[in-house]
């Protein structure tokens, strides 16, 4: 699987699982300057989920930005493998157990609905991000100015 890092392998499994729930997803999404979420999922009713993939205890303990992501989603999840000490993860967040091939939601995240204006902005940003990724995959030799 190319040279994917452990967190990227978790993200791959998470994206596959989200697809089974009729969500589309993008990896390494920037909802706001200074923030980069591992996976952003867009559901069939416009719901936005953030999933942070943690491959180790140290990876989790050095994450200082995760609370900043809460304002940019309807539900927030951690994705970890089955050996991760899940008791470290904060109460009031969702939990997904994942590997490179799939995942399962074991604790649903509480819902905190986004304001309409923020949802619209994020949905448009999501669409533009996905389209740019698709264009880059289809025409990898083309470089463009960076937008957003």
Secondary structure as UniProt FT lines:
FT   TURN            2..3
FT   HELIX           6..20
FT   TURN            21..22
FT   STRAND          24..29
FT   TURN            33..34
FT   STRAND          37..42
FT   TURN            44..45
FT   STRAND          48..53
FT   HELIX           57..61
FT   HELIX           66..72
FT   STRAND          75..80
FT   TURN            82..83
FT   HELIX           86..88
FT   TURN            91..92
FT   STRAND          94..99
FT   TURN            100..101
FT   STRAND          102..107
FT   HELIX           116..138
FT   TURN            140..141
//
